[in-house]
Amino acid sequence: MTRADELDTIAAQWIVRREKGGWSSADQTELDNWLAAAPGNRIAYLRLSDVWNRAGRLKALDQPARRRFFAFRRGETLKPLARVAALFVLAAAIGAGGYAWFSRSTDTRYATGIGEREIISLADGSRIELNTQTVLRLSHEANGRIVKLESGQAYFDIKHDPAHPFIVLTGQHRVTDIGTKFEIRTDANQVQVTLFEGSAQFESDNASVTRQNAILVPGDVAVATAASMRIVRKPTQKLMAELGWRHGVIVFDHTTLADAASEFNRYNRKKLIVTDPKVAKLTIGGTFQTTDTQQLTQLARDIFGLTIEDRGQDVVISR
Amino acid sequence: MAETPDNSFDRAEALENSSVASRVDDWFVREVLPLETSLRKFLRRGWRNEADIRDLCQDVYVAVYEAALKEIPASARAFTFVVARNVLADRVRRAQIVPIEAVADLEALGVSVDEPGPERAAIARQDLRKLQAALERLPARWQEVVVMRKVQGLSLGEIVTRLGIAERTVSQHLTSGIAALANLFHDDPTDQGEQS
């Protein structure tokens, strides 16, 4: 093994460790220290991450190409791979859903678990970043320019092509890019679209929504529920703070403890529970690692003098 | 006296510092890394021991990156190949041998320092083909987990469940797969092949 190979092994171990989920701020600090220790470390990490992120494009292999791909190696490897391929095709074939336009045989499903993130690089140079607990389907029809955000939150950096508009479907809503960077977040009962660059068209198929169609410009945040749709404008600084998750952080500014807890709970298996209404209304601020709930509980204990009870699978914050 | 465990000011400053480094990171990933296939070709013509090529490449990267921290060079391509020539010259001097190829001019090697080079224009088009070729050349056990993770989009936990092997083993295969994939991706198999 050469020096560079040894370095590659360590850098690759970091990438794997990051993808396992449960990434804490202690892990991040450890990684940061390693990266800062020598330029060589940083370069090895950048170099491997670059190819590893690009490898996301392998998902774009369509079905016939994928079969070819699975057939290239005979013997031992074919069996497990073919078995997995069969499972995958079967799962795709029996996957429920009433979207007739969305051909099950030609789409690819991307899913992130709690606390995970994933970057999808598309063949046309567009990028989609998935936040925690997100499910997105990419259709290989329409030049791969139609995706369906089934749940969660994603950031889209789309290379505009007037001939092939990029369309995101989510619930009963549709976002069509007009040269765009935007983010979509879906919650139980609403969809929020935030526009950062360019412009996009936001449409809602729901007849009860009064405002059905809007062109969004940078700074616009459209919030649609089953019954309504409104557009508000937010200052740039606040908008950028909302994208903190792309770097593994959440930014709170006069956020109630209840909202902060539910935001943390999107990223962590161990849930924060705030039941006392007075405690829930306390407000906090600051930048936190998404996976480090201890920062918040420490703040609650040290600043507000609250009681923190760790019950194993959850943590109760009370007076 | 309770101290604020989270100081947003320090964090803001840290984020800003990291954004300077991330500017260099972005430049490096965008402009320098795509040169690796050409760079390897260049190094191979000046240094015959295949086992040292990856190390030489890394030496070039470190020198380029450190220079960029001070000031980002106007032409990544020109700068990288000048650094590569210096790294080679230095290695040749230390080895106290003089392979004829090592003193060849950049021009003689067909490396034009001013043109943008084919890498960036072609990279989007070639990406998928190169990735697929790299994936096909991966050893079977590593390939399997890389396919599950990247082609099928399974999480590590799901891979462990499907394969029914220890998470540690899956992690090890994936680690090896990630490192090997980068080398194969940047390597041109027609360029006198890597030692296997």
HADDOCK unambig.tbl for C-alpha pairs under 7 A between the chains (distance, minus, plus):
assign (segid A and resid 2 and name CA) (segid B and resid 55 and name CA) 6.83 0.50 0.50
assign (segid A and resid 3 and name CA) (segid B and resid 55 and name CA) 6.47 0.50 0.50
assign (segid A and resid 4 and name CA) (segid B and resid 54 and name CA) 6.39 0.50 0.50
assign (segid A and resid 4 and name CA) (segid B and resid 55 and name CA) 5.23 0.50 0.50
assign (segid A and resid 4 and name CA) (segid B and resid 58 and name CA) 6.57 0.50 0.50
assign (segid A and resid 8 and name CA) (segid B and resid 179 and name CA) 5.75 0.50 0.50
assign (segid A and resid 9 and name CA) (segid B and resid 175 and name CA) 6.62 0.50 0.50
assign (segid A and resid 9 and name CA) (segid B and resid 176 and name CA) 6.85 0.50 0.50
assign (segid A and resid 9 and name CA) (segid B and resid 179 and name CA) 6.44 0.50 0.50
assign (segid A and resid 12 and name CA) (segid B and resid 175 and name CA) 4.98 0.50 0.50
assign (segid A and resid 12 and name CA) (segid B and resid 178 and name CA) 6.00 0.50 0.50
assign (segid A and resid 12 and name CA) (segid B and resid 179 and name CA) 6.02 0.50 0.50
assign (segid A and resid 13 and name CA) (segid B and resid 175 and name CA) 5.46 0.50 0.50
assign (segid A and resid 16 and name CA) (segid B and resid 171 and name CA) 6.55 0.50 0.50
assign (segid A and resid 16 and name CA) (segid B and resid 175 and name CA) 6.38 0.50 0.50
assign (segid A and resid 20 and name CA) (segid B and resid 156 and name CA) 6.08 0.50 0.50
assign (segid A and resid 39 and name CA) (segid B and resid 62 and name CA) 6.06 0.50 0.50
assign (segid A and resid 40 and name CA) (segid B and resid 62 and name CA) 5.72 0.50 0.50
assign (segid A and resid 46 and name CA) (segid B and resid 29 and name CA) 6.93 0.50 0.50
assign (segid A and resid 47 and name CA) (segid B and resid 33 and name CA) 6.88 0.50 0.50
assign (segid A and resid 48 and name CA) (segid B and resid 178 and name CA) 6.74 0.50 0.50
assign (segid A and resid 48 and name CA) (segid B and resid 179 and name CA) 6.40 0.50 0.50
assign (segid A and resid 48 and name CA) (segid B and resid 182 and name CA) 5.79 0.50 0.50
assign (segid A and resid 50 and name CA) (segid B and resid 29 and name CA) 6.91 0.50 0.50
assign (segid A and resid 51 and name CA) (segid B and resid 182 and name CA) 5.56 0.50 0.50
assign (segid A and resid 52 and name CA) (segid B and resid 178 and name CA) 6.48 0.50 0.50
assign (segid A and resid 55 and name CA) (segid B and resid 131 and name CA) 6.43 0.50 0.50
assign (segid A and resid 55 and name CA) (segid B and resid 150 and name CA) 6.37 0.50 0.50
assign (segid A and resid 56 and name CA) (segid B and resid 150 and name CA) 5.56 0.50 0.50
assign (segid A and resid 57 and name CA) (segid B and resid 128 and name CA) 6.53 0.50 0.50
assign (segid A and resid 58 and name CA) (segid B and resid 128 and name CA) 6.50 0.50 0.50
assign (segid A and resid 58 and name CA) (segid B and resid 150 and name CA) 6.62 0.50 0.50
assign (segid A and resid 58 and name CA) (segid B and resid 151 and name CA) 5.41 0.50 0.50
assign (segid A and resid 59 and name CA) (segid B and resid 150 and name CA) 6.60 0.50 0.50
assign (segid A and resid 59 and name CA) (segid B and resid 151 and name CA) 4.44 0.50 0.50
assign (segid A and resid 59 and name CA) (segid B and resid 152 and name CA) 6.73 0.50 0.50
assign (segid A and resid 77 and name CA) (segid B and resid 140 and name CA) 6.13 0.50 0.50
assign (segid A and resid 81 and name CA) (segid B and resid 144 and name CA) 6.72 0.50 0.50
assign (segid A and resid 110 and name CA) (segid B and resid 153 and name CA) 5.72 0.50 0.50
assign (segid A and resid 123 and name CA) (segid B and resid 124 and name CA) 6.64 0.50 0.50
assign (segid A and resid 125 and name CA) (segid B and resid 124 and name CA) 6.96 0.50 0.50
assign (segid A and resid 286 and name CA) (segid B and resid 6 and name CA) 6.52 0.50 0.50
assign (segid A and resid 286 and name CA) (segid B and resid 7 and name CA) 6.98 0.50 0.50
assign (segid A and resid 286 and name CA) (segid B and resid 8 and name CA) 5.05 0.50 0.50
assign (segid A and resid 287 and name CA) (segid B and resid 8 and name CA) 5.96 0.50 0.50
assign (segid A and resid 295 and name CA) (segid B and resid 5 and name CA) 6.94 0.50 0.50
assign (segid A and resid 299 and name CA) (segid B and resid 4 and name CA) 6.84 0.50 0.50
assign (segid A and resid 299 and name CA) (segid B and resid 5 and name CA) 6.11 0.50 0.50
assign (segid A and resid 302 and name CA) (segid B and resid 2 and name CA) 5.73 0.50 0.50
assign (segid A and resid 303 and name CA) (segid B and resid 2 and name CA) 6.49 0.50 0.50
